[in-house]
């Protein structure tokens, strides 16, 4: 699937590179802490960080050792409820480095 918003893998998908979106089991953290002033070091669950690092390392290793390359075929996107047409894959956008200022 495509990445939404500022997902880390969206830029890879936009230029046709196979990418993965790894995520935790629960996004409850995002409802009250994520990207707020409450998002502090004491909220880190080190067992989860360790498990995610292991999962990422195993995925990268297995992908590098696989004799079959990942398909570059794009899946048909789900229908957009507003139009009834398949949603569009994201396209690459120009890089903007202005610190978020317009």
ABEGO torsion letter per residue (X at the ends): XBBBEABAAAAAAAAGBBBBBBBBABAAAAAAABGBAABBAAABBAAAAAAAAAAAAAAAAAAAABABBBBABBBBBBBBAAAGBBBBBBBBBBBBBAGGBX
